[in-house]
């Protein structure tokens, strides 16, 4: 699986609505349309920009996952029925870390891996 790092202030970030005037942070996108949000700071707190960004990504069909979200982000993710899971990022962390995702996407991933015989 190919993964590309995207930061705010880049053409790729802007194409995803991850604008530098609204956010600071970085994410990774995979070739399977999965967005891993690793770090985000809203430049305009309490205006709903982060929630709107996640809503946009979901409506655009991305499998959105948030790595080690802080309590405020967990509250936002709960509104979208995200649940905590654990994943490995061997190039970044020694152990598995908390990753929040939507159960439907998680179930489809496990289902397709089982069908492909990779579980």
N, C-alpha and C positions, 0 to 999 in steps of 0.2 A: 504494500500500500504506500503510495507516494504522499508525502505531507509537505506543505509549504507554509512557512511562517509569514504572517501578515501583521503589520503594525499600523497604528493610526498615522496619518500624515503621508500615506502612500497611495498610489493609484488603485492598488488592489483593495486597500482598506476603504477608500472612498466608494468603490464599486459595490461594497457590501453595506454601505451606510455607516461605516465605522469611522466617522469624520473626526479629524483632529480638533476642530472647534467645539465638539461635543464630548469627546472622550480622549483618554490617554490609555494605552494598553497594547496588548498583542494577543493574537489567536493563531491557531493552525487550521488549515483546511486540507482535507484528504481528497483523493481522487474519487471517493465514493460519496461526495457531498456532505461530509460530516465536518461540522465546525466545533473545534475545541477552544473555548474561551478560557485562556490562562490568566489573564489579568486585565482589569478594566477599572478605570476611575472616571466618574462622570464629572465633567468640568462645570456643570450646572446642577447641583444637588437638588433633589426633591422636585424636579420638573418632569419626571417620567421618561426621560430619554433612554435609559437602560432598558426599561420594560418595553418601550416601543421598538427598540432595536431587536430585542429577542422575539417580539411578536412578528416583526418583519421577516426575520430569518426563518421562523417557523412557517409563515405563510408562503415564503419563497421555496419551501420544500426541503430546507436543510435539516439534518439531524444535528440538533444543537446540544452540546455537552459543555458543562462548566466545571473546570478543574479547581478543586479546593475552595469553593465559594465561602465568603464570609457570611455572618448571620444576616446582614441586610440583603445580600444577594439570595440567600436561601429563602428568605421571605418572598422575594420577587418570583423565584423559581417555583415556589409552592403554588402560586397563582396559576401557573401553567401545568400543574400536575407533574412536575419533575420529582424524581426520587433519587436518593443517594445510592450509588454503586461504588465499586472499586475497580480501578484499572491500573495497569503497569505502563510506565513511561521510562524504560530502562536507560535512555540517554539523558534523563533529567532528574529522576528520583530513584533512590535505592530500593524503596519498597512500593507496594501498591498505594495509591492515594485515592481520596474521595473524588468522585466525578458524578455530578448530578445530570440526569438525562430523563427523557420522557419514556415511560414504560413501553409504549407502542413501538418506538424505534428500537429499544433494547430487545424486545421480544422478536421483532422481525430479524434483527442481526443474528440472534441465537438460532432462530428457525432456519435461516438461510445457511448458516455454518453447519448446522446439523444435517441439512439436506445435502450439502456439498461434502459431508463426511470429514469436516475439519474440527469437530469437537472432541 
